[in-house]
Amino acid sequence: MELLKIPEVAKILKLSENRAYVLTKQGVIPSVKVGGSIRVLQDDLKNYLKGGGNNDTK
């Protein structure tokens, strides 16, 4: 189980860090809070990508 930081998620999705943060905040990309920082499980991000992402990534 690997946890990714928002900058890593943004790089993978080719989005700004702000947009990646918004998508996690909206629940579009599942996330967890660890010590006050938002993290995304690598498996959750893979599932998000397998599902074709979401039209809301723009």
PDB file of N, H, CA, C and O in Angstrom:
ATOM      1  N   MET A   1       0.846  -1.176   0.000  1.00  0.00           N
ATOM      2  CA  MET A   1       0.000   0.000   0.000  1.00  0.00           C
ATOM      3  C   MET A   1       0.891   1.239   0.000  1.00  0.00           C
ATOM      4  O   MET A   1       1.550   1.549   0.993  1.00  0.00           O
ATOM      5  N   GLU A   2       0.898   1.931  -1.120  1.00  0.00           N
ATOM      6  H   GLU A   2       0.363   1.679  -1.926  1.00  0.00           H
ATOM      7  CA  GLU A   2       1.705   3.143  -1.226  1.00  0.00           C
ATOM      8  C   GLU A   2       0.791   4.355  -1.229  1.00  0.00           C
ATOM      9  O   GLU A   2      -0.224   4.385  -1.925  1.00  0.00           O
ATOM     10  N   LEU A   3       1.165   5.355  -0.441  1.00  0.00           N
ATOM     11  H   LEU A   3       1.989   5.331   0.124  1.00  0.00           H
ATOM     12  CA  LEU A   3       0.416   6.601  -0.387  1.00  0.00           C
ATOM     13  C   LEU A   3       1.134   7.653  -1.218  1.00  0.00           C
ATOM     14  O   LEU A   3       2.343   7.846  -1.083  1.00  0.00           O
ATOM     15  N   LEU A   4       0.391   8.325  -2.070  1.00  0.00           N
ATOM     16  H   LEU A   4      -0.590   8.169  -2.180  1.00  0.00           H
ATOM     17  CA  LEU A   4       0.954   9.358  -2.929  1.00  0.00           C
ATOM     18  C   LEU A   4       0.574  10.739  -2.412  1.00  0.00           C
ATOM     19  O   LEU A   4      -0.534  10.944  -1.917  1.00  0.00           O
ATOM     20  N   LYS A   5       1.493  11.673  -2.531  1.00  0.00           N
ATOM     21  H   LYS A   5       2.393  11.506  -2.933  1.00  0.00           H
ATOM     22  CA  LYS A   5       1.225  13.064  -2.173  1.00  0.00           C
ATOM     23  C   LYS A   5       0.537  13.743  -3.355  1.00  0.00           C
ATOM     24  O   LYS A   5       0.602  13.263  -4.487  1.00  0.00           O
ATOM     25  N   ILE A   6      -0.116  14.857  -3.077  1.00  0.00           N
ATOM     26  H   ILE A   6      -0.169  15.247  -2.158  1.00  0.00           H
ATOM     27  CA  ILE A   6      -0.842  15.590  -4.119  1.00  0.00           C
ATOM     28  C   ILE A   6       0.064  15.957  -5.304  1.00  0.00           C
ATOM     29  O   ILE A   6      -0.365  15.803  -6.447  1.00  0.00           O
ATOM     30  N   PRO A   7       1.296  16.436  -5.081  1.00  0.00           N
ATOM     31  CA  PRO A   7       2.152  16.736  -6.244  1.00  0.00           C
ATOM     32  C   PRO A   7       2.404  15.514  -7.136  1.00  0.00           C
ATOM     33  O   PRO A   7       2.489  15.642  -8.357  1.00  0.00           O
ATOM     34  N   GLU A   8       2.522  14.336  -6.525  1.00  0.00           N
ATOM     35  H   GLU A   8       2.452  14.232  -5.533  1.00  0.00           H
ATOM     36  CA  GLU A   8       2.725  13.107  -7.300  1.00  0.00           C
ATOM     37  C   GLU A   8       1.469  12.763  -8.099  1.00  0.00           C
ATOM     38  O   GLU A   8       1.549  12.367  -9.262  1.00  0.00           O
ATOM     39  N   VAL A   9       0.313  12.917  -7.462  1.00  0.00           N
ATOM     40  H   VAL A   9       0.248  13.238  -6.517  1.00  0.00           H
ATOM     41  CA  VAL A   9      -0.960  12.657  -8.143  1.00  0.00           C
ATOM     42  C   VAL A   9      -1.113  13.613  -9.323  1.00  0.00           C
ATOM     43  O   VAL A   9      -1.500  13.205 -10.418  1.00  0.00           O
ATOM     44  N   ALA A  10      -0.810  14.880  -9.090  1.00  0.00           N
ATOM     45  H   ALA A  10      -0.496  15.212  -8.201  1.00  0.00           H
ATOM     46  CA  ALA A  10      -0.926  15.890 -10.144  1.00  0.00           C
ATOM     47  C   ALA A  10      -0.020  15.556 -11.328  1.00  0.00           C
ATOM     48  O   ALA A  10      -0.423  15.693 -12.483  1.00  0.00           O
ATOM     49  N   LYS A  11       1.188  15.123 -11.040  1.00  0.00           N
ATOM     50  H   LYS A  11       1.515  15.011 -10.101  1.00  0.00           H
ATOM     51  CA  LYS A  11       2.135  14.781 -12.107  1.00  0.00           C
ATOM     52  C   LYS A  11       1.628  13.595 -12.923  1.00  0.00           C
ATOM     53  O   LYS A  11       1.699  13.610 -14.152  1.00  0.00           O
ATOM     54  N   ILE A  12       1.117  12.569 -12.245  1.00  0.00           N
ATOM     55  H   ILE A  12       1.060  12.557 -11.246  1.00  0.00           H
ATOM     56  CA  ILE A  12       0.606  11.382 -12.933  1.00  0.00           C
ATOM     57  C   ILE A  12      -0.577  11.742 -13.827  1.00  0.00           C
ATOM     58  O   ILE A  12      -0.688  11.259 -14.953  1.00  0.00           O
ATOM     59  N   LEU A  13      -1.465  12.603 -13.305  1.00  0.00           N
ATOM     60  H   LEU A  13      -1.374  12.995 -12.390  1.00  0.00           H
ATOM     61  CA  LEU A  13      -2.671  12.974 -14.053  1.00  0.00           C
ATOM     62  C   LEU A  13      -2.449  14.138 -15.017  1.00  0.00           C
ATOM     63  O   LEU A  13      -3.338  14.494 -15.790  1.00  0.00           O
ATOM     64  N   LYS A  14      -1.248  14.727 -14.962  1.00  0.00           N
ATOM     65  H   LYS A  14      -0.526  14.437 -14.334  1.00  0.00           H
ATOM     66  CA  LYS A  14      -0.916  15.888 -15.792  1.00  0.00           C
ATOM     67  C   LYS A  14      -1.894  17.033 -15.531  1.00  0.00           C
ATOM     68  O   LYS A  14      -2.443  17.642 -16.449  1.00  0.00           O
ATOM     69  N   LEU A  15      -2.086  17.296 -14.236  1.00  0.00           N
ATOM     70  H   LEU A  15      -1.640  16.801 -13.490  1.00  0.00           H
ATOM     71  CA  LEU A  15      -2.943  18.382 -13.777  1.00  0.00           C
ATOM     72  C   LEU A  15      -2.131  19.286 -12.859  1.00  0.00           C
ATOM     73  O   LEU A  15      -1.037  18.928 -12.422  1.00  0.00           O
ATOM     74  N   SER A  16      -2.678  20.453 -12.577  1.00  0.00           N
ATOM     75  H   SER A  16      -3.566  20.744 -12.932  1.00  0.00           H
ATOM     76  CA  SER A  16      -2.042  21.300 -11.574  1.00  0.00           C
ATOM     77  C   SER A  16      -2.263  20.673 -10.202  1.00  0.00           C
ATOM     78  O   SER A  16      -3.196  19.894 -10.006  1.00  0.00           O
ATOM     79  N   GLU A  17      -1.406  21.018  -9.271  1.00  0.00           N
ATOM     80  H   GLU A  17      -0.649  21.651  -9.431  1.00  0.00           H
ATOM     81  CA  GLU A  17      -1.575  20.511  -7.910  1.00  0.00           C
ATOM     82  C   GLU A  17      -2.907  20.984  -7.331  1.00  0.00           C
ATOM     83  O   GLU A  17      -3.578  20.240  -6.616  1.00  0.00           O
ATOM     84  N   ASN A  18      -3.281  22.216  -7.642  1.00  0.00           N
ATOM     85  H   ASN A  18      -2.736  22.820  -8.223  1.00  0.00           H
ATOM     86  CA  ASN A  18      -4.547  22.750  -7.146  1.00  0.00           C
ATOM     87  C   ASN A  18      -5.722  21.925  -7.654  1.00  0.00           C
ATOM     88  O   ASN A  18      -6.635  21.611  -6.890  1.00  0.00           O
ATOM     89  N   ARG A  19      -5.707  21.575  -8.928  1.00  0.00           N
ATOM     90  H   ARG A  19      -4.966  21.830  -9.549  1.00  0.00           H
ATOM     91  CA  ARG A  19      -6.816  20.790  -9.503  1.00  0.00           C
ATOM     92  C   ARG A  19      -6.857  19.394  -8.888  1.00  0.00           C
ATOM     93  O   ARG A  19      -7.937  18.875  -8.603  1.00  0.00           O
ATOM     94  N   ALA A  20      -5.697  18.785  -8.682  1.00  0.00           N
ATOM     95  H   ALA A  20      -4.820  19.206  -8.913  1.00  0.00           H
ATOM     96  CA  ALA A  20      -5.656  17.465  -8.050  1.00  0.00           C
ATOM     97  C   ALA A  20      -6.224  17.546  -6.636  1.00  0.00           C
ATOM     98  O   ALA A  20      -6.953  16.654  -6.201  1.00  0.00           O
ATOM     99  N   TYR A  21      -5.886  18.615  -5.923  1.00  0.00           N
ATOM    100  H   TYR A  21      -5.294  19.340  -6.276  1.00  0.00           H
ATOM    101  CA  TYR A  21      -6.422  18.814  -4.578  1.00  0.00           C
ATOM    102  C   TYR A  21      -7.944  18.947  -4.620  1.00  0.00           C
ATOM    103  O   TYR A  21      -8.643  18.338  -3.811  1.00  0.00           O
ATOM    104  N   VAL A  22      -8.451  19.733  -5.550  1.00  0.00           N
ATOM    105  H   VAL A  22      -7.882  20.228  -6.207  1.00  0.00           H
ATOM    106  CA  VAL A  22      -9.900  19.929  -5.672  1.00  0.00           C
ATOM    107  C   VAL A  22     -10.598  18.596  -5.951  1.00  0.00           C
ATOM    108  O   VAL A  22     -11.642  18.314  -5.363  1.00  0.00           O
ATOM    109  N   LEU A  23     -10.041  17.785  -6.827  1.00  0.00           N
ATOM    110  H   LEU A  23      -9.193  18.014  -7.305  1.00  0.00           H
ATOM    111  CA  LEU A  23     -10.652  16.491  -7.150  1.00  0.00           C
ATOM    112  C   LEU A  23     -10.698  15.569  -5.933  1.00  0.00           C
ATOM    113  O   LEU A  23     -11.651  14.808  -5.768  1.00  0.00           O
ATOM    114  N   THR A  24      -9.673  15.635  -5.081  1.00  0.00           N
ATOM    115  H   THR A  24      -8.899  16.253  -5.216  1.00  0.00           H
ATOM    116  CA  THR A  24      -9.713  14.827  -3.859  1.00  0.00           C
ATOM    117  C   THR A  24     -10.725  15.401  -2.879  1.00  0.00           C
ATOM    118  O   THR A  24     -11.445  14.658  -2.212  1.00  0.00           O
ATOM    119  N   LYS A  25     -10.777  16.708  -2.794  1.00  0.00           N
ATOM    120  H   LYS A  25     -10.193  17.312  -3.336  1.00  0.00           H
ATOM    121  CA  LYS A  25     -11.717  17.367  -1.874  1.00  0.00           C
ATOM    122  C   LYS A  25     -13.168  17.065  -2.264  1.00  0.00           C
ATOM    123  O   LYS A  25     -14.028  16.906  -1.398  1.00  0.00           O
ATOM    124  N   GLN A  26     -13.431  16.988  -3.578  1.00  0.00           N
ATOM    125  H   GLN A  26     -12.731  17.118  -4.281  1.00  0.00           H
ATOM    126  CA  GLN A  26     -14.779  16.696  -4.079  1.00  0.00           C
ATOM    127  C   GLN A  26     -15.116  15.209  -3.991  1.00  0.00           C
ATOM    128  O   GLN A  26     -16.269  14.823  -4.182  1.00  0.00           O
ATOM    129  N   GLY A  27     -14.129  14.383  -3.706  1.00  0.00           N
ATOM    130  H   GLY A  27     -13.193  14.697  -3.550  1.00  0.00           H
ATOM    131  CA  GLY A  27     -14.365  12.948  -3.621  1.00  0.00           C
ATOM    132  C   GLY A  27     -14.284  12.236  -4.960  1.00  0.00           C
ATOM    133  O   GLY A  27     -14.567  11.042  -5.051  1.00  0.00           O
ATOM    134  N   VAL A  28     -13.898  12.966  -6.002  1.00  0.00           N
ATOM    135  H   VAL A  28     -13.668  13.937  -5.928  1.00  0.00           H
ATOM    136  CA  VAL A  28     -13.747  12.357  -7.327  1.00  0.00           C
ATOM    137  C   VAL A  28     -12.611  11.340  -7.287  1.00  0.00           C
ATOM    138  O   VAL A  28     -12.715  10.253  -7.857  1.00  0.00           O
ATOM    139  N   ILE A  29     -11.536  11.702  -6.613  1.00  0.00           N
ATOM    140  H   ILE A  29     -11.451  12.584  -6.151  1.00  0.00           H
ATOM    141  CA  ILE A  29     -10.419  10.792  -6.372  1.00  0.00           C
ATOM    142  C   ILE A  29     -10.416  10.503  -4.872  1.00  0.00           C
ATOM    143  O   ILE A  29     -10.276  11.429  -4.073  1.00  0.00           O
ATOM    144  N   PRO A  30     -10.568   9.241  -4.474  1.00  0.00           N
ATOM    145  CA  PRO A  30     -10.575   8.916  -3.045  1.00  0.00           C
ATOM    146  C   PRO A  30      -9.246   9.295  -2.389  1.00  0.00           C
ATOM    147  O   PRO A  30      -8.180   9.130  -2.982  1.00  0.00           O
ATOM    148  N   SER A  31      -9.325   9.800  -1.171  1.00  0.00           N
ATOM    149  H   SER A  31     -10.191   9.935  -0.689  1.00  0.00           H
ATOM    150  CA  SER A  31      -8.111  10.203  -0.467  1.00  0.00           C
ATOM    151  C   SER A  31      -8.273   9.978   1.031  1.00  0.00           C
ATOM    152  O   SER A  31      -9.373   9.752   1.534  1.00  0.00           O
ATOM    153  N   VAL A  32      -7.140  10.048   1.726  1.00  0.00           N
ATOM    154  H   VAL A  32      -6.246  10.232   1.317  1.00  0.00           H
ATOM    155  CA  VAL A  32      -7.123   9.941   3.183  1.00  0.00           C
ATOM    156  C   VAL A  32      -6.267  11.081   3.727  1.00  0.00           C
ATOM    157  O   VAL A  32      -5.394  11.606   3.036  1.00  0.00           O
ATOM    158  N   LYS A  33      -6.531  11.447   4.958  1.00  0.00           N
ATOM    159  H   LYS A  33      -7.240  11.021   5.519  1.00  0.00           H
ATOM    160  CA  LYS A  33      -5.722  12.467   5.610  1.00  0.00           C
ATOM    161  C   LYS A  33      -4.752  11.787   6.560  1.00  0.00           C
ATOM    162  O   LYS A  33      -5.153  10.987   7.405  1.00  0.00           O
ATOM    163  N   VAL A  34      -3.476  12.110   6.415  1.00  0.00           N
ATOM    164  H   VAL A  34      -3.151  12.760   5.729  1.00  0.00           H
ATOM    165  CA  VAL A  34      -2.437  11.539   7.267  1.00  0.00           C
ATOM    166  C   VAL A  34      -1.662  12.701   7.883  1.00  0.00           C
ATOM    167  O   VAL A  34      -0.943  13.421   7.190  1.00  0.00           O
ATOM    168  N   GLY A  35      -1.817  12.870   9.178  1.00  0.00           N
ATOM    169  H   GLY A  35      -2.401  12.285   9.741  1.00  0.00           H
ATOM    170  CA  GLY A  35      -1.095  13.954   9.848  1.00  0.00           C
ATOM    171  C   GLY A  35      -1.396  15.322   9.275  1.00  0.00           C
ATOM    172  O   GLY A  35      -0.517  16.183   9.239  1.00  0.00           O
ATOM    173  N   GLY A  36      -2.611  15.536   8.831  1.00  0.00           N
ATOM    174  H   GLY A  36      -3.324  14.836   8.861  1.00  0.00           H
ATOM    175  CA  GLY A  36      -2.999  16.829   8.281  1.00  0.00           C
ATOM    176  C   GLY A  36      -2.726  16.976   6.796  1.00  0.00           C
ATOM    177  O   GLY A  36      -3.111  17.981   6.198  1.00  0.00           O
ATOM    178  N   SER A  37      -2.074  16.003   6.189  1.00  0.00           N
ATOM    179  H   SER A  37      -1.761  15.186   6.674  1.00  0.00           H
ATOM    180  CA  SER A  37      -1.780  16.045   4.752  1.00  0.00           C
ATOM    181  C   SER A  37      -2.663  15.058   4.006  1.00  0.00           C
ATOM    182  O   SER A  37      -2.972  13.977   4.507  1.00  0.00           O
ATOM    183  N   ILE A  38      -3.059  15.440   2.820  1.00  0.00           N
ATOM    184  H   ILE A  38      -2.809  16.318   2.412  1.00  0.00           H
ATOM    185  CA  ILE A  38      -3.899  14.566   1.998  1.00  0.00           C
ATOM    186  C   ILE A  38      -3.006  13.601   1.226  1.00  0.00           C
ATOM    187  O   ILE A  38      -2.001  13.995   0.633  1.00  0.00           O
ATOM    188  N   ARG A  39      -3.395  12.335   1.247  1.00  0.00           N
ATOM    189  H   ARG A  39      -4.211  12.015   1.728  1.00  0.00           H
ATOM    190  CA  ARG A  39      -2.684  11.293   0.506  1.00  0.00           C
ATOM    191  C   ARG A  39      -3.692  10.484  -0.291  1.00  0.00           C
ATOM    192  O   ARG A  39      -4.855  10.359   0.091  1.00  0.00           O
ATOM    193  N   VAL A  40      -3.227   9.939  -1.404  1.00  0.00           N
ATOM    194  H   VAL A  40      -2.282  10.040  -1.715  1.00  0.00           H
ATOM    195  CA  VAL A  40      -4.063   9.104  -2.263  1.00  0.00           C
ATOM    196  C   VAL A  40      -3.409   7.732  -2.352  1.00  0.00           C
ATOM    197  O   VAL A  40      -2.224   7.614  -2.660  1.00  0.00           O
ATOM    198  N   LEU A  41      -4.193   6.706  -2.079  1.00  0.00           N
ATOM    199  H   LEU A  41      -5.156   6.802  -1.829  1.00  0.00           H
ATOM    200  CA  LEU A  41      -3.672   5.348  -2.221  1.00  0.00           C
ATOM    201  C   LEU A  41      -3.387   5.081  -3.694  1.00  0.00           C
ATOM    202  O   LEU A  41      -4.205   5.392  -4.559  1.00  0.00           O
ATOM    203  N   GLN A  42      -2.234   4.508  -3.968  1.00  0.00           N
ATOM    204  H   GLN A  42      -1.570   4.255  -3.265  1.00  0.00           H
ATOM    205  CA  GLN A  42      -1.847   4.235  -5.349  1.00  0.00           C
ATOM    206  C   GLN A  42      -2.890   3.356  -6.039  1.00  0.00           C
ATOM    207  O   GLN A  42      -3.206   3.576  -7.209  1.00  0.00           O
ATOM    208  N   ASP A  43      -3.421   2.375  -5.334  1.00  0.00           N
ATOM    209  H   ASP A  43      -3.164   2.196  -4.384  1.00  0.00           H
ATOM    210  CA  ASP A  43      -4.445   1.497  -5.914  1.00  0.00           C
ATOM    211  C   ASP A  43      -5.712   2.272  -6.267  1.00  0.00           C
ATOM    212  O   ASP A  43      -6.341   1.999  -7.289  1.00  0.00           O
ATOM    213  N   ASP A  44      -6.091   3.239  -5.423  1.00  0.00           N
ATOM    214  H   ASP A  44      -5.581   3.461  -4.593  1.00  0.00           H
ATOM    215  CA  ASP A  44      -7.272   4.059  -5.714  1.00  0.00           C
ATOM    216  C   ASP A  44      -7.051   4.898  -6.971  1.00  0.00           C
ATOM    217  O   ASP A  44      -7.961   5.066  -7.783  1.00  0.00           O
ATOM    218  N   LEU A  45      -5.833   5.421  -7.123  1.00  0.00           N
ATOM    219  H   LEU A  45      -5.094   5.284  -6.463  1.00  0.00           H
ATOM    220  CA  LEU A  45      -5.535   6.218  -8.311  1.00  0.00           C
ATOM    221  C   LEU A  45      -5.546   5.330  -9.559  1.00  0.00           C
ATOM    222  O   LEU A  45      -6.032   5.743 -10.612  1.00  0.00           O
ATOM    223  N   LYS A  46      -5.011   4.115  -9.439  1.00  0.00           N
ATOM    224  H   LYS A  46      -4.616   3.780  -8.584  1.00  0.00           H
ATOM    225  CA  LYS A  46      -5.037   3.177 -10.570  1.00  0.00           C
ATOM    226  C   LYS A  46      -6.474   2.856 -10.965  1.00  0.00           C
ATOM    227  O   LYS A  46      -6.801   2.822 -12.151  1.00  0.00           O
ATOM    228  N   ASN A  47      -7.335   2.619  -9.973  1.00  0.00           N
ATOM    229  H   ASN A  47      -7.069   2.646  -9.009  1.00  0.00           H
ATOM    230  CA  ASN A  47      -8.746   2.336 -10.258  1.00  0.00           C
ATOM    231  C   ASN A  47      -9.418   3.528 -10.918  1.00  0.00           C
ATOM    232  O   ASN A  47     -10.235   3.359 -11.823  1.00  0.00           O
ATOM    233  N   TYR A  48      -9.083   4.727 -10.473  1.00  0.00           N
ATOM    234  H   TYR A  48      -8.419   4.864  -9.737  1.00  0.00           H
ATOM    235  CA  TYR A  48      -9.619   5.953 -11.069  1.00  0.00           C
ATOM    236  C   TYR A  48      -9.220   6.027 -12.544  1.00  0.00           C
ATOM    237  O   TYR A  48     -10.043   6.344 -13.402  1.00  0.00           O
ATOM    238  N   LEU A  49      -7.964   5.735 -12.824  1.00  0.00           N
ATOM    239  H   LEU A  49      -7.296   5.477 -12.127  1.00  0.00           H
ATOM    240  CA  LEU A  49      -7.478   5.788 -14.202  1.00  0.00           C
ATOM    241  C   LEU A  49      -8.076   4.670 -15.056  1.00  0.00           C
ATOM    242  O   LEU A  49      -8.388   4.889 -16.227  1.00  0.00           O
ATOM    243  N   LYS A  50      -8.239   3.475 -14.484  1.00  0.00           N
ATOM    244  H   LYS A  50      -7.986   3.298 -13.533  1.00  0.00           H
ATOM    245  CA  LYS A  50      -8.854   2.366 -15.221  1.00  0.00           C
ATOM    246  C   LYS A  50     -10.282   2.692 -15.611  1.00  0.00           C
ATOM    247  O   LYS A  50     -10.768   2.259 -16.656  1.00  0.00           O
ATOM    248  N   GLY A  51     -10.944   3.455 -14.768  1.00  0.00           N
ATOM    249  H   GLY A  51     -10.548   3.807 -13.919  1.00  0.00           H
ATOM    250  CA  GLY A  51     -12.321   3.859 -15.038  1.00  0.00           C
ATOM    251  C   GLY A  51     -12.404   4.980 -16.052  1.00  0.00           C
ATOM    252  O   GLY A  51     -13.490   5.492 -16.325  1.00  0.00           O
ATOM    253  N   GLY A  52     -11.279   5.364 -16.607  1.00  0.00           N
ATOM    254  H   GLY A  52     -10.397   4.948 -16.385  1.00  0.00           H
ATOM    255  CA  GLY A  52     -11.270   6.424 -17.614  1.00  0.00           C
ATOM    256  C   GLY A  52     -11.218   7.812 -17.008  1.00  0.00           C
ATOM    257  O   GLY A  52     -11.419   8.809 -17.701  1.00  0.00           O
ATOM    258  N   GLY A  53     -10.945   7.875 -15.709  1.00  0.00           N
ATOM    259  H   GLY A  53     -10.782   7.066 -15.145  1.00  0.00           H
ATOM    260  CA  GLY A  53     -10.930   9.179 -15.064  1.00  0.00           C
ATOM    261  C   GLY A  53     -12.338   9.720 -14.992  1.00  0.00           C
ATOM    262  O   GLY A  53     -13.306   8.971 -14.864  1.00  0.00           O
ATOM    263  N   ASN A  54     -12.435  11.009 -15.074  1.00  0.00           N
ATOM    264  H   ASN A  54     -11.648  11.618 -15.177  1.00  0.00           H
ATOM    265  CA  ASN A  54     -13.730  11.670 -14.976  1.00  0.00           C
ATOM    266  C   ASN A  54     -13.674  12.905 -15.851  1.00  0.00           C
ATOM    267  O   ASN A  54     -12.619  13.530 -15.964  1.00  0.00           O
ATOM    268  N   ASN A  55     -14.760  13.264 -16.459  1.00  0.00           N
ATOM    269  H   ASN A  55     -15.617  12.757 -16.367  1.00  0.00           H
ATOM    270  CA  ASN A  55     -14.792  14.469 -17.288  1.00  0.00           C
ATOM    271  C   ASN A  55     -14.513  15.722 -16.479  1.00  0.00           C
ATOM    272  O   ASN A  55     -14.263  16.784 -17.048  1.00  0.00           O
ATOM    273  N   ASP A  56     -14.552  15.611 -15.168  1.00  0.00           N
ATOM    274  H   ASP A  56     -14.754  14.748 -14.705  1.00  0.00           H
ATOM    275  CA  ASP A  56     -14.350  16.757 -14.293  1.00  0.00           C
ATOM    276  C   ASP A  56     -12.875  17.078 -14.065  1.00  0.00           C
ATOM    277  O   ASP A  56     -12.559  17.903 -13.208  1.00  0.00           O
ATOM    278  N   THR A  57     -11.963  16.448 -14.808  1.00  0.00           N
ATOM    279  H   THR A  57     -12.219  15.778 -15.504  1.00  0.00           H
ATOM    280  CA  THR A  57     -10.538  16.692 -14.601  1.00  0.00           C
ATOM    281  C   THR A  57     -10.036  17.900 -15.362  1.00  0.00           C
ATOM    282  O   THR A  57      -8.851  18.221 -15.276  1.00  0.00           O
ATOM    283  N   LYS A  58     -10.879  18.571 -16.093  1.00  0.00           N
ATOM    284  H   LYS A  58     -11.842  18.310 -16.164  1.00  0.00           H
ATOM    285  CA  LYS A  58     -10.437  19.736 -16.871  1.00  0.00           C
ATOM    286  C   LYS A  58     -10.591  21.005 -16.087  1.00  0.00           C
ATOM    287  O   LYS A  58     -10.268  22.082 -16.586  1.00  0.00           O
TER     288      LYS A  58
END
